Amino acid sequence: MSSSIYQVSSKKTVEQAVTDLQAAVQAQKFGVLHTYNFTAIFASKGVDFSAPCQVLEICNPMKAKQVLETDMALSSSLPCRISVYQDPDGQTQINMVKPTALLGLVNDDAQLQTLASEVEVVMTNMIDQAQ
């Protein structure tokens, strides 16, 4: 696995991990903007995809504001996302692309990297809490 990804395994079902992740997100003063249930979305389009997979878009408005005030072009990298899915072995996985890695691809501003590091610590804690 890439060092740009933070991932943990969970003994919970995908649904329970998503529920617990939503609570962890709110406890950290972030909000869940949207949850994509890829299994349901694909089924609605006639595409057979049986593996449970949900992606949560999350945001802390104050942190996002700081990013956008520095570089509006980074709006395409927001909001942050955390994925919860069942791997081929039936194990639930929770992962994210690290904000430091994502931001590092498009901007090398030191203040933004510090901000990304702060967000990454909080998101890592969210994932660990939901595990």
C-alpha positions as CSV (number, residue, x, y, z in Angstrom):
1,M,0.0,0.0,0.0
2,S,1.1,3.5,-0.7
3,S,2.5,5.6,2.1
4,S,0.0,8.3,0.9
5,I,-2.8,6.2,2.2
6,Y,-3.7,5.7,5.9
7,Q,-5.7,2.5,6.3
8,V,-6.9,0.3,9.2
9,S,-8.8,-3.0,9.3
10,S,-12.0,-3.3,11.4
11,K,-13.9,-6.3,12.8
12,K,-17.1,-4.2,12.4
13,T,-19.4,-4.4,9.4
14,V,-19.1,-1.6,6.8
15,E,-22.4,-0.2,8.0
16,Q,-21.4,-0.2,11.7
17,A,-18.0,1.3,10.9
18,V,-19.7,4.1,8.9
19,T,-22.1,4.8,11.8
20,D,-19.2,5.0,14.2
21,L,-17.1,7.1,11.8
22,Q,-20.0,9.6,11.5
23,A,-20.0,10.0,15.3
24,A,-16.2,10.4,15.4
25,V,-16.4,13.0,12.6
26,Q,-18.9,15.1,14.6
27,A,-17.0,14.7,17.8
28,Q,-14.0,16.3,16.1
29,K,-16.0,19.3,15.0
30,F,-16.1,18.2,11.4
31,G,-19.3,17.6,9.5
32,V,-20.3,14.8,7.1
33,L,-21.4,16.6,3.9
34,H,-22.4,13.5,2.0
35,T,-22.1,9.8,2.1
36,Y,-21.8,7.9,-1.2
37,N,-22.9,4.3,-1.1
38,F,-21.3,2.9,-4.2
39,T,-23.1,-0.4,-4.1
40,A,-26.5,1.3,-4.1
41,I,-25.4,3.9,-6.7
42,F,-24.2,1.3,-9.1
43,A,-27.3,-0.9,-8.6
44,S,-29.5,2.1,-9.4
45,K,-27.6,2.4,-12.7
46,G,-27.9,-1.3,-13.5
47,V,-24.3,-2.1,-12.6
48,D,-23.7,-5.2,-10.5
49,F,-21.2,-4.4,-7.7
50,S,-21.7,-6.4,-4.6
51,A,-18.9,-5.3,-2.4
52,P,-20.0,-2.9,0.3
53,C,-18.3,0.5,-0.2
54,Q,-19.2,3.9,1.2
55,V,-17.3,7.1,1.0
56,L,-17.9,10.0,3.4
57,E,-17.1,13.5,2.4
58,I,-16.2,15.4,5.5
59,C,-15.2,19.0,6.2
60,N,-14.2,21.4,9.0
61,P,-15.4,24.8,7.7
62,M,-12.7,26.8,9.4
63,K,-9.9,24.6,8.0
64,A,-11.4,24.7,4.6
65,K,-11.7,28.4,4.7
66,Q,-8.0,28.7,5.5
67,V,-7.1,26.5,2.5
68,L,-9.3,28.5,0.2
69,E,-8.1,31.9,1.4
70,T,-4.6,30.7,0.5
71,D,-5.3,29.1,-2.8
72,M,-8.8,28.9,-4.4
73,A,-7.5,26.4,-6.9
74,L,-7.4,23.9,-4.1
75,S,-11.2,23.9,-4.0
76,S,-11.0,20.9,-6.3
77,S,-9.3,18.9,-3.6
78,L,-12.0,19.6,-1.0
79,P,-13.8,18.2,0.9
80,C,-11.7,15.4,2.5
81,R,-12.9,11.8,2.0
82,I,-12.8,8.7,4.1
83,S,-13.7,5.3,2.5
84,V,-15.2,2.3,4.3
85,Y,-15.4,-0.9,2.3
86,Q,-15.2,-4.7,2.4
87,D,-12.1,-6.1,0.8
88,P,-12.1,-9.4,-1.2
89,D,-11.4,-11.4,2.0
90,G,-14.5,-10.0,3.6
91,Q,-12.6,-7.7,6.0
92,T,-13.8,-4.1,6.6
93,Q,-11.2,-1.5,5.7
94,I,-11.3,2.2,6.6
95,N,-8.9,4.5,4.7
96,M,-8.1,7.9,3.4
97,V,-5.6,9.6,1.2
98,K,-3.5,11.6,3.6
99,P,-4.2,15.3,3.3
100,T,-0.4,16.0,3.4
101,A,0.1,13.8,0.3
102,L,-2.9,15.2,-1.5
103,L,-2.0,18.8,-0.9
104,G,1.6,18.1,-1.7
105,L,0.7,17.1,-5.2
106,V,-0.7,20.6,-6.0
107,N,0.8,23.1,-3.6
108,D,4.0,23.4,-1.7
109,D,3.1,26.3,0.6
110,A,4.6,25.6,4.0
111,Q,1.5,27.0,5.9
112,L,-0.8,24.8,3.9
113,Q,1.3,21.8,4.6
114,T,1.1,22.6,8.4
115,L,-2.6,22.9,8.1
116,A,-2.8,19.6,6.1
117,S,-0.8,17.9,8.9
118,E,-3.2,19.2,11.5
119,V,-6.2,17.9,9.6
120,E,-4.4,14.6,9.0
121,V,-3.9,14.0,12.7
122,V,-7.6,14.6,13.4
123,M,-8.7,12.4,10.5
124,T,-6.4,9.6,11.6
125,N,-8.0,9.8,15.1
126,M,-11.4,9.7,13.5
127,I,-10.5,6.5,11.7
128,D,-8.9,5.0,14.7
129,Q,-12.0,5.7,16.8
130,A,-14.3,4.1,14.2
131,Q,-12.1,1.1,13.9
